[in-house]
Structures are given as structure tokens and as C-alpha cells.
Amino acid sequence: MAHSFISIKKFADEPYSNILGYPKATSRQIRSRINELEKLKIKSVSFTGSTTLGNLAILGKGYVGVVVLVKKGSKQVALKIRRTDSQRNEMKNEVILLKLANSVNVGPKMYVASKNFLVMEYLEGIDISKWVNTLKGIGSAKKLKSTIRNVLEDCYRLDQISLDHGELSNVSKHVIVGKTKSTLIDFESSSTKRRSSNVTSITQAIFIGSGIAKKTQKIYKNPPKEKIIDILKQYKQEKTRVNFEKLLKILKL
């Protein structure tokens, strides 16, 4: 899909500056941020995506930042802009955590960052709950199983490096499904300081919780919740490949 882009210089003008300095910024802060973007070689920005801020479409919005589509040179990338009201005064911590996730091939690829910005891979796709709604007819169960397995494998790799994503119980906001792959996104609440529970959280969200769990149940028959909970308890005690494979078997993946 072709997106229309405007020059980064226009990002300083209203209404676009409302995104650059969300939720509120002085003209001095806006100018400073434009300079920062120029140093990162960001050329242009496109207002597209499923989230709306004011009257502008964006890729996403969280507690720490808002995400828009930009061009770095000729390459389309995602730009996370630190919110001016964020409790974090720089993006450094998230950069470290995303790099750690990338070290086991999880998450959008991190390219470059500065105090107020994080430039990463642009993922074309939709959130997993919307994607599940698109599944119809022959092959739906196979597609769903393949995607869930990929997501669980990502979670297992994060568990192995003791990086807890922190927000996977809200699966629909943190898994993007594209044409060729699914990706865990948004590592702003991640931590290596607490016990990692990625596999447990996402399994509960997809198979035991409400919302997406009800949808998956309609596409293929899930095992009884008690069985899933029992194997998750084993996995929680020992996050081994053997226990993970047992979970995949129970889930018919």
C-alpha cells in the first residue's frame, strides 16, 4: 500500500506538531525535536495507521510514546516519539531492552535512537485479535495454529534470556500479524529484573482469557483449561524446552 509523506520540516507546523510534541510542547521543544530528527536522517513522515490522535492517523500510542511511519533515506521505518509527559526522560532504557529482544530474533529490528526517538522496523500488519476475525473457511485452523506457535516460540526465547515483556496479558495490543510473520511489539514495560512469564501470560491470554480465547475456540477445539493450567505450572517451575514442547503438544500446535 502506497503512503503519502510530508517533509520533516512540516512536522513543526500544526496540526502535525501536536503529534511531534504530544500531548503538549513549546515551540522551542518542537524545534529541538526537528533538529534531533534531522540528525537521525529522518526525511519525511506519513500519517497512517489504525490509531487516531486528534484528526491524524498514527501507528500506535502508549504510555511512553506515539509511533508514526517515517522515511529514513528511502526506507520506510517506524518512529517512536517520546511523549512530553512521559515519566521517562529519555528512550535509553527501551533501546537496551529492544536490543536484548533482537538478540534472540524477537521484536521489530532496532535501527537507531536518540533522547526522544527510537527508529525501528516498520511492520505492516494488523493486531492479532483483528487478524483472528479475518480467518474464515478452509485452512483457518492451520493458519491460526502456525501463528500462535510462532508467537509462543518468541515468548519462549524471551523467557530463556529472562526478559519479561510485561504486557502480554493484553495480547491484542502487543502482537502484530503480517503477511509473512507475526511480531511481538512494544517493549516499553519490559524488564530483566522480574521473573519472566512470557509463555505463561500469552498462553493464558490466547486460550484461557476472554476475547481472543473465545475466537480461537471457535476455529479449533482447545484442550480443557485445567490441562493447560497444569502444564503451565510445570513450565513456570522449570522453563525447559521439554516442558515447552509438552505445552505445544497439549495445545495441539
N, C-alpha and C positions, 0 to 999 in steps of 0.2 A: 504494500500500500504506500502510495506517494504522500509525503507530508510537506506542507508549505512551511518555510523557515523565514524568520526575520533576522536582520543583522543584530549582533550582540549590543551594538550602540543603542538600538531602540528599546532594549531591555531596561534602560534607565528611565524611559518615559511611561507615564500612566496609560493604560491600566496595568501594563506588564511589570512595572516596578513593584506593584503590590505583591507579586509572586517572588521577585528577587529579594525583597525585604520583608517577607511575610513574618508575623502579621502586621508589623509596623516598623518603619525605618526612616531615619532622617535623610535628607538629600546627600549629606556627606557620607553616610553609610552606603548609600546606593552607588555613589561614585567610586568609593573604595572597593566595593564588590565587583564593579565593572572592570577595574584595574586588575583585580585578582583573577577574573575570568580571562582577561587578555593574556596574562602571564601563563595561564593554563592552556593557551592557544584554542580557546572556545570561540568559534566564529559566528554561530547563529543558533537560534532557539526556535522550537516548534511547539505550539500549544495543542497537544493531542493527548488522548488518554481517557480512561473511564471515570476519573475523579474530576469534580469541578470546584474551582476556587474563585469566588466572585463569578464572573461570566467566562472565565478561561478554563479550558480543559488541561489537566496535568496527568502525569503517570501515576502519582501517588502522594499520600500525605501521612506523616507520622508525628510522634511527639518531638522528635529531634529535627526533622526536616521535611521539605517538599521535594518531589522528584519531577523533573521535566526532561523532554527529549532535546538534545543539542547536537551540534556538529563540531567535532574536533578535527580540524582539517576537513577531509571529505567523508570521514567516518561518523556514522550516527551512534551516539553513546547516550547513556542516562546520566544526568547530573543531579546529585542530591545537594540541595541548598540548605544550609543550617538555618533554622528558624531563629529570629532575633530574640524570641522569648524562651529559647531552649535553656535547660539547666546546665547543659554542657557548653563551655565557651570555645570549643574547637572540635574538629572532626577526628582528631588523632586516635582516640580510643576505638571508634568504629572501624577505622582504617586497619588497625592492628588485628582486630577480630575477623574482619573480612579476608585479610591476607591469610590468616590462620585457616579459615574455612577453605579458601582457594588452594591451600597446600595439600588438601585431600580431595581436590576437584569438586568442591561444593560451593554453591552460590554464584552470583554474577561475577565475572572477572573484574578485579580491581585494576584500574589503569594508573590513575594519578590523583593526588589530593592536595588540598591546602587548608588553611584555617577554617574557612567557611564552606568549602566544597569538596565533594567526593565524585570523581568521574569513574564510571564503571560500564560494563557491558549492557547494551540495550537488549532487553528480552521481549520479543514480540510474542504475545500470547494473552491468555485470559486467566483469571483466578480459578482455582480448581473446582470450586462449587458451581461456577457458571459453566465450566467445561463439562462437568458431570451432567448438567442439564441438557447439553447438546448430544449426549450419547443416545442413539436410537438404533434399533434393528440389529441385524446380524453383525457379529464382531464387537459389539459394545462391551460384553464381559471381558473379552480378551484385551481390548484397549485399556479398560479400567484397571484390570489386574496388572498389566505391564507398567502403567503409570504409577500405581500405588507401590509396586515393588521397587521402582526406581527411586521414589521418594523415601521409602524405608531404607534403602541402601545408602542414600545420602545421610540419613539420620544416624545410621549405624557408624558410618565413617566419622561423623562429628562426635559420637559417643566415645569412639576409640581414641580421640585426641582430647577428651574431657572438655569439649567446648559445648556449652548448653545454649541453644538458640534463645530460649526464654519465652517465646510467644507462639509455639506450635499448637497449643490447645485451640488457638484461633486460626485454624488451618487455611480457611478461605482467603485470608489476607496475606498469607506468607508462602503460598505455593503458586507459581505461575506455570501454566501448561501451554507450550507452543506446539508447532507442527512436528518438530523433531525431538524435543526433550522437555522435561519438567525441571524446574529450578526452585530451590528454597531462596527466599529473598528477605531482606530487611534484618540486618544483624545488629541493629542499634541497642537492643536489650540483651545481647549475648554476654556470656561470662565464662571464664575458666575457673572462677572462684567458688562456684556452687556445683553440686553434683549434677552431672549431665543426665537429662532424661528425655532426649530427643525421640528415640524409638517409642518409648512408653507414651509420651504426650501425643505423638501423631497417630499412633495406633488407637488410642482412646478417642481421639477426635474423629477419626475416619470410621471406626467400627462400633464404638460404644456411645459416643455423644449423640446429640440431636443434630438436626440439619443435614449435613452431608452423609452421616451414618444411615439415615433413613433412605437417602437416594441410592447409596451403594447397595443396600439391602434389596432394593427393587431390581437392580441389574444382575447381581449374582448373590446366591444364598450364602450369607455369612455364618460361621460357626456360632454356637451359643456363647453369650457374653462371659459366662463363668469360665469356659475353657480358655478364652483369650486372656482373662484376668489372671488365671493360674500360671500360664506360660509367661506373662509379663512380669509376674512376681519373681519367677526363676531368673529371667533375663536381668531384672533390676539388681538382684543379688550378685550375679556374675554375667557381665556383658561380654560373653564369649561368642565366637562365630557359631559354635554348636547350638547354643541357646537361641541365637538369632535365626538359624536355619529351622529350628523347631517352631518358632513363631511363624515363619513364612509357610511352613507346611500346614499348620493349623488354619492359617488364613487362606489356604489354597492358592498361594502365589508361587 
